[in-house]
């Protein structure tokens, strides 16, 4: 184990002689050159850690010969070419970490990697579609495919990955709608699909994702309204653990569901730059842990609900560029003017001689 030891140079072909080696940790050094094919002769190797170096060239096909290998870390290098088909023969793999390279081509067949729990392929140059066969890898817990050039739909089969906790698909070129089958992922905590070309309605079935904490769907082309099922009632759980909901910069319309008020763990609600209409529901005042609420650039009407004064942890509130009228309740202003108030940013349409909203505690008027 020589991790973080400023080791320089390259890995010699002669490393193949160390056939009893089980752990090879050379991560976070200054190694360069190609990873030698002879590394596939280390047939007792369990963990290979070469991440955070300056290796280039292809991933050795000989890695498929490592029958005992469970952890493979090649992240943060300059590796290019493709993920070798032979990787599917390393059937004991639990963790495959290749993020932060220049790996291209399509994702190969991995259906023999039945023990795989963590798959990190983000920040590469992968193209093609997300393999529907991923649905057969039911032990996967964490899948990261962000920052590639993947296209096509999100496969319905991903709903079969029953142990999945995190799924990162953001910053690709994915199209189509969100599959309702994702609602079957009872352990899902984080779902990122922002900055794609996704469209269609938000699936009401996802309201059963009671362990979901982070949902980033911003910068797509979703239409329709926010499903009532995503909130909660006494008779229905909803996304009860949701802390961050990013739906901004879509084409979402309809009203903000009153049921969202039941999401008491919500800290960051981003609904700005849509076509949401109606009034701000008073139930939003039940989101006691809210820190950031961005609702600007919509078609909201009515007045600021007095119940928002209960959001004592609120730091930033943007409701400008809507059709809100009336006067900001004094209790809401206390979030900013009061001794315990944390509100440092409050934006409304309160500018001009005859402003739509009267506000003497706003930080910015539009």
Residue pairs with C-beta under 8 A, 6 or more apart in sequence:
1 23
1 25
2 25
2 26
2 29
3 25
3 26
3 27
3 28
3 29
3 49
4 27
4 28
4 29
5 29
6 29
6 30
7 26
7 29
7 30
7 31
8 29
8 30
8 31
8 32
9 31
9 32
9 33
10 31
10 32
10 33
10 34
11 26
11 31
11 33
11 35
11 36
11 39
11 50
12 36
13 36
13 38
14 38
15 36
15 38
15 39
15 42
16 36
16 38
16 39
16 41
16 42
18 42
19 41
19 42
19 43
19 44
20 44
21 42
21 44
21 45
22 44
22 45
22 46
22 47
22 68
23 45
23 46
23 47
24 42
24 45
24 47
24 48
24 49
24 50
25 47
25 49
26 49
26 50
26 53
27 49
27 50
27 51
27 52
27 53
27 73
28 51
28 52
28 53
29 52
29 53
30 53
30 54
31 50
31 53
31 54
31 55
32 53
32 54
32 55
32 56
33 55
33 56
33 57
34 55
34 56
34 57
34 58
35 50
35 55
35 57
35 59
35 60
35 74
35 79
36 60
37 60
37 61
37 62
38 62
39 48
39 60
39 62
39 63
40 60
40 61
40 62
40 63
40 64
40 65
40 66
41 62
41 65
42 48
42 66
43 65
43 66
43 67
43 68
44 68
45 66
45 68
45 69
46 68
46 69
46 70
46 71
47 69
47 70
47 71
47 73
48 63
48 66
48 69
48 71
48 72
48 73
48 74
49 71
49 73
50 73
50 74
50 77
51 73
51 74
51 75
51 76
51 77
51 97
52 75
52 76
52 77
53 76
53 77
54 77
54 78
55 74
55 77
55 78
55 79
56 77
56 78
56 79
56 80
57 79
57 80
57 81
58 79
58 80
58 81
58 82
58 84
59 74
59 79
59 81
59 82
59 83
59 84
59 87
59 98
59 103
60 84
61 84
61 85
61 86
62 86
63 69
63 72
63 84
63 86
63 87
63 90
64 84
64 85
64 86
64 87
64 88
64 89
64 90
65 86
65 89
66 90
67 90
67 91
67 92
68 92
69 90
69 92
69 93
70 92
70 93
70 94
70 95
70 115
71 93
71 94
71 95
72 90
72 93
72 95
72 96
72 97
73 95
73 97
74 97
74 98
74 101
75 97
75 98
75 99
75 100
75 101
75 120
76 99
76 100
76 101
77 100
77 101
78 101
78 102
79 98
79 101
79 102
79 103
80 101
80 102
80 103
80 104
81 103
81 104
81 105
82 103
82 104
82 105
82 106
82 108
83 98
83 103
83 105
83 107
83 108
83 121
84 108
85 108
85 109
87 93
87 96
87 108
87 110
87 113
88 108
88 109
88 110
88 111
88 112
88 113
89 112
90 113
91 112
91 113
91 114
91 115
92 115
93 113
93 115
93 116
94 115
94 116
94 117
94 118
95 116
95 117
95 118
96 113
96 116
96 118
96 119
96 120
96 121
97 118
97 120
98 120
98 121
98 124
99 120
99 121
99 122
99 123
99 124
99 144
100 122
100 123
100 124
101 123
101 124
102 124
102 125
103 121
103 124
103 125
103 126
104 124
104 125
104 126
104 127
105 126
105 127
105 128
106 126
106 127
106 128
106 129
107 121
107 126
107 128
107 130
107 131
109 131
109 133
110 116
110 119
110 131
110 133
110 134
110 137
111 133
111 136
111 137
113 137
114 137
114 139
115 139
116 137
116 139
116 140
117 139
117 140
117 141
117 142
117 163
118 140
118 141
118 142
119 137
119 140
119 142
119 143
119 144
120 142
120 144
121 144
121 145
121 148
122 144
122 145
122 146
122 147
122 148
122 168
123 146
123 147
123 148
124 147
124 148
125 148
125 149
126 145
126 148
126 149
126 150
127 148
127 149
127 150
127 151
128 150
128 151
128 152
129 150
129 151
129 152
129 153
129 155
130 145
130 150
130 152
130 154
130 155
130 158
130 169
130 174
131 155
132 155
132 156
132 157
133 157
134 140
134 143
134 155
134 157
134 158
134 161
135 155
135 157
135 158
135 159
135 160
135 161
136 157
136 160
137 161
138 160
138 161
138 162
138 163
139 163
140 161
140 163
140 164
141 163
141 164
141 165
141 166
141 187
142 164
142 165
142 166
143 161
143 164
143 166
143 167
143 168
144 166
144 168
145 168
145 169
145 172
146 168
146 169
146 170
146 171
146 172
146 192
147 170
147 171
147 172
148 171
148 172
149 172
149 173
150 169
150 172
150 173
150 174
151 172
151 173
151 174
151 175
152 174
152 175
152 176
153 174
153 175
153 176
153 177
153 179
154 169
154 174
154 176
154 178
154 179
154 182
154 193
154 198
155 179
156 179
156 180
156 181
157 181
158 164
158 167
158 179
158 181
158 182
159 179
159 180
159 181
159 182
159 183
159 184
159 185
160 181
160 184
161 185
162 184
162 185
162 186
162 187
163 187
164 185
164 187
164 188
165 187
165 188
165 189
165 190
166 188
166 189
166 190
166 191
167 182
167 185
167 188
167 190
167 191
167 192
168 190
168 192
169 192
169 193
169 196
170 192
170 193
170 194
170 195
170 196
170 216
171 194
171 195
171 196
172 195
172 196
173 196
173 197
174 193
174 196
174 197
174 198
175 196
175 197
175 198
175 199
176 198
176 199
176 200
177 198
177 199
177 200
177 201
177 203
178 193
178 198
178 200
178 202
178 203
178 206
178 217
179 203
180 203
180 205
180 206
182 188
182 191
182 203
182 206
182 209
183 203
183 205
183 206
183 207
183 208
183 209
185 209
186 209
186 210
186 211
187 211
188 209
188 211
188 212
189 211
189 212
189 213
189 214
189 241
190 212
190 213
190 214
191 212
191 214
191 215
191 216
192 214
192 216
193 216
193 217
193 220
194 216
194 217
194 218
194 219
194 220
194 246
195 218
195 219
195 220
196 219
196 220
197 220
197 221
198 217
198 220
198 221
198 222
199 220
199 221
199 222
199 223
200 222
200 223
200 224
201 222
201 223
201 224
202 217
202 222
202 224
202 225
202 226
202 227
202 230
202 247
202 252
203 227
204 227
204 228
204 229
204 230
205 229
206 212
206 227
206 229
206 230
206 239
207 227
207 228
207 229
207 230
207 231
207 236
207 238
207 239
208 229
208 237
209 239
210 237
210 238
210 239
210 240
210 241
211 241
212 239
212 241
212 242
213 241
213 242
213 243
213 244
213 265
214 242
214 243
214 244
215 239
215 242
215 244
215 245
215 246
216 244
216 246
217 246
217 247
217 250
218 246
218 247
218 248
218 249
218 250
218 270
219 248
219 249
219 250
220 249
220 250
221 250
221 251
222 247
222 250
222 251
222 252
223 250
223 251
223 252
223 253
224 252
224 253
224 254
225 252
225 253
225 254
225 255
225 257
226 247
226 252
226 254
226 256
226 257
226 260
226 271
226 276
227 257
228 257
228 259
229 236
229 238
229 259
230 238
230 239
230 242
230 257
230 259
230 260
231 238
231 239
231 257
231 258
231 259
231 260
231 261
231 262
231 263
232 238
232 239
232 240
232 259
232 262
232 263
233 259
233 262
238 259
238 262
238 263
239 263
240 262
240 263
240 265
241 265
242 263
242 265
242 266
243 265
243 266
243 267
243 268
243 289
244 266
244 267
244 268
245 263
245 266
245 268
245 269
245 270
245 271
246 268
246 270
247 270
247 271
247 274
248 270
248 271
248 272
248 273
248 274
248 294
249 272
249 273
249 274
250 273
250 274
251 274
251 275
252 271
252 274
252 275
252 276
253 274
253 275
253 276
253 277
254 276
254 277
254 278
255 276
255 277
255 278
255 279
255 281
256 271
256 276
256 278
256 280
256 281
256 284
256 295
257 281
258 281
258 283
259 283
260 266
260 269
260 281
260 283
260 284
260 287
261 281
261 282
261 283
261 284
261 285
261 286
261 287
262 283
262 286
263 287
264 286
264 287
264 288
264 289
265 289
266 287
266 289
266 290
267 289
267 290
267 291
267 292
268 290
268 291
268 292
269 287
269 290
269 292
269 293
269 294
269 295
270 292
270 294
271 294
271 295
271 298
272 294
272 295
272 296
272 297
272 298
272 318
273 296
273 297
273 298
274 297
274 298
275 298
275 299
276 295
276 298
276 299
276 300
277 298
277 299
277 300
277 301
278 300
278 301
278 302
279 300
279 301
279 302
279 303
279 305
280 295
280 300
280 302
280 304
280 305
280 308
280 319
280 324
281 305
282 305
282 306
282 307
283 307
284 290
284 293
284 305
284 307
284 308
284 311
285 305
285 306
285 307
285 308
285 309
285 310
285 311
286 307
286 310
287 311
288 310
288 311
288 312
288 313
289 313
290 311
290 313
290 314
291 313
291 314
291 315
291 316
292 314
292 315
292 316
293 311
293 314
293 316
293 317
293 318
294 316
294 318
295 318
295 319
295 322
296 318
296 319
296 320
296 321
296 322
296 347
297 320
297 321
297 322
298 321
298 322
299 322
299 323
300 319
300 322
300 323
300 324
301 322
301 323
301 324
301 325
302 324
302 325
302 326
303 324
303 325
303 326
303 327
304 319
304 324
304 326
304 328
304 329
304 332
304 348
304 357
305 329
306 329
306 331
306 332
308 314
308 317
308 329
308 332
308 335
309 329
309 331
309 332
309 334
309 335
311 335
312 335
312 340
312 341
312 342
313 342
314 335
314 342
314 343
315 342
315 343
315 344
315 345
316 343
316 344
316 345
316 346
317 343
317 345
317 346
317 347
318 345
318 346
318 347
319 347
319 348
320 347
320 348
320 349
320 364
320 365
320 366
321 349
321 366
322 349
323 356
324 348
324 349
324 356
324 357
325 356
325 357
326 357
326 358
327 357
327 358
327 359
328 348
328 357
328 358
328 359
328 360
328 361
328 362
332 361
333 359
333 360
333 361
334 341
335 341
335 342
335 343
335 346
336 343
336 344
336 346
336 361
336 363
337 361
344 363
345 363
345 364
346 359
346 361
346 362
346 363
346 364
347 362
347 363
347 364
347 365
347 366
348 357
348 359
348 362
348 364
348 365
348 366
349 355
349 356
349 357
349 365
349 366
350 356
350 357
350 358
350 359
350 362
350 365
350 366
351 365
351 366
355 365
359 365
